[in-house]
Amino acid sequence: MTKRHGYAVLSALVALIVAVCAAIYVTVATDDGTPSSTFAGSRPRHGSSVAPASTGTWVGAWSTAPVAGEPGTETTGLAGRSVRNVVHASTAGTSARITLSNLYGQSPLTITHASLAVALGHDTAEADAETMRRLTFNGAPSVVIPAGGQVLSDAVRVVVPHDSDVLVTTYSPTPSGPVTYHPHAQQMSYVAQGDRTEDATGTAYTEQTPYWRYLTAVDVLSNEAKGTVVVFGDSITDGITSTVGANRRWTDVLAGRLHTAVAGGEALPRYGVVNEGISGNQVLADGLGRPAENQSGLGRFGRDTLSRTNVKAVVIDLGINDIIRNPALADPDKITEGLRTLVRQAHARGLRVVGATLMPFRGHRGWTPAREAVRQQVNAEIRSGRVYDSVVDFDQALRDPYDARRLRPEYDSGDHLHPSDLGFAKMGGVFDLSALKGAGQAEL
């Protein structure tokens, strides 16, 4: 080979390498996070969107606490039906994954098909067809969740807008025993006969349900949020008297305010907000059964709060049911010590904890002067600064100025315990967003 020929060959090789590198660069640079296809111009395939390609942080966009086994499902579960849960995203993302729970099942739960999509609007079973994604679990489209267990799906690439509804659908062909559910969703979800998991039209979903079933979390890969705030509480946090389908729980108001403030340039943490309220929940006492239905705050804090994705702060509004539901007179010291135990667990993870005072309930069937005295003692200890890192004083914000033992009439849903939509808006509105800044104190 002549020297001239050798130079020509070398030049050709260099040109080839440059061309290949340029092609790789263009391919990577033009990846917008949507599923790719082998054939130009073809529609994305449902199974082609696993493994997020974009950067960001995994945060909680929505979650709920498993409460019990659903009555009436003890034998067959929901075999042969598609369950379409409708949930509301508190923050945006470019990829998503879900957690399914069989905590209260007494036999393995087989899910042969699951999907995730962005709803076409609010309060509907109809999906935006372009966002329909088939979910997988360790690469497989089906999964068996053991009794008492849970499973995290693989991630799928899909744009989840802030303040959008997400549809998560599961299909189980075989009986599985009690269905793990959250009864007071304040959101209508849907059920269809047969496997209609990827039916975007929603036409087959003729049965409505006020429950969330199996689904306990939706995480997103977010460039908008950098962490998660978990709100841990009872029916007031659960929002059981808020308007169904309107997302007017006080935690929804908090999430909206935080998003608006950060988008407006305020120096506040960029967090998604998730709701871990259970109606009737107590700090100290479990419900019946094994595992316990409506497990105590002390028993479920690790599962429902500390194990959530990328938790940065915790808000606790719990204790009123320890007063109302105790057949004897509750001990205020035991309630506050239970709350301190939760705070210590959070501090061990470096988490900041904001706590709420207990709101008035005179007029409710459980009110007595003695129970009112216990509430006042618990609130005095909370306000002292010896329980939480910082305090949101819901009692002061919502009480009647003419009778501090009652809710202000416009903030009362009518049962003299739970707030109205206006009351929930007030709760979310008085929350000091800057209280979410920083880490927890080592000692209180």
Order of alpha helices (4+ residues) and beta strands (2+ residues): alpha-beta-beta-beta-beta-beta-beta-beta-beta-beta-beta-beta-beta-beta-beta-beta-beta-beta-alpha-alpha-beta-alpha-beta-alpha-alpha-beta-alpha-beta-alpha-beta-beta-alpha
